[in-house]
Amino acid sequence: MHNFTLEDLILYLYKETPQLQTAQIAAALKTDWILREKFEVIISNQENLETLKMEPRQQTIDNILNYAEKTVAEFSPI
């Protein structure tokens, strides 16, 4: 029996494991319920990541725009 890491399972999920390891993980997932639970948590987390919408706070955008405006003003010919 192999001890697969979370990293191995993530690679398996993204189909980035070598062919032999892919077969070993697939077989282990059929019989090892603890490993299957870990894998299902990884799948669930992947699905949650896909639904996240990340954007900067408005204050951050305002700070950048203010800095850009200030910089342009400093370098503009009078």
Steps between C-alpha positions, in 0.01 A plus 500: 500500500629841405481807717383773266543859606253782448736625233472165319122526511506854363726391216264209436201735493668716236615191306866578556612170650701241309292219350605241759430731792164595348402133494624449857306799633185397313522152651569638848203737479272200441608323817639760740210701643724741691688581181168539318378747765817706461457497123139612526606791723752601233230482231267709715773760557572515128132567430498776763805662342325514165210697650716758678497845354801694607538871451686773682330721756380834369745675734787320330382609156458857622852502647648381171309758299598777742865397481487492120336842489761642737785350298365639173464843659861491621639416157273717288666805349375825643 
